[in-house]
Amino acid sequence: MAKTRPGRKDVDSYTIRGTSKIVRAGDCVLMRPSDTSKPPYVARVEKIEQDNRSNVKVRVRWYYRPEESIGGRRQFHGAKELFLSDHYDVQSAHTIEGKCVVHSFKNYTKLENVGAEDYYCRFEYKAATGAFTPDRVAVYCKCEMPYNPDDLMVQCEGCKDWYHPACMGMTIEEAKKLDHFVCSECSSDDDMKKPQATFSASLGADGKLTSGRKYMRSEHKVLEVMT
């Protein structure tokens, strides 16, 4: 942890201006950008300091949105996805607009309802080089893309892989009506090549398509994350 500067002292918490919300080290916060047309920045508070004039500063570790990274936003990046960067900074506590929660990828996919303050992170990101940790992720479907939790997928009862409805020639509406699904590769005859499905899907309270099982694993196919 960084040393406290002369003339400053560590404080345990800070109350966000105009609210009763209390911020402590380890909390994730939304910070006001200089360009108000942009969404708030997201950061994790590492330390809170106060000087002799009661000015409060926070040492933060920034989260990057995919579009802020060197490689840019890709198809599998979710709308609420963030990367935990190695970029640290010191900011005035007055720029904190609110608190948020940055979930692990696994925990995010288990949420019944995703709120405005919910985000998730599955990668750490080196801002100078654009490198990611981990540098490989599991892929799914015929398109061999990593899982985007914003997208509906159906699971084959044979191979247990997951598929995007569009990649299997279905609309989302058709996929939502399925009770069972067998992919074309697992179908043993022509009659089974048409989706027959038992996959149940529903719309969450936030309008996002959700399924009975949203967190998926694959051991045999991986994608190297572009740096």
Secondary structure, 3 states (H helix, E strand, C coil): CCCCCCCEEECCEEECCCCCCEEECCCEEEECCCCCCCCCEEEEEEEEEEECCCCEEEEEEEEECHHHCCCCCCCCCCCCEEEEEEEEEEEEHHHEEEEEEEEEHHHHHCCCCCCCCEEEEEEEECCCCCCEECCEEECECCCCECCCCCCCCEECCCCCCEECHHHHCCCHHHHHCCCCCCCCCCCCCHHHCCCCCCCCEEECCCCCEEECCCCCCCCCCEEECCC
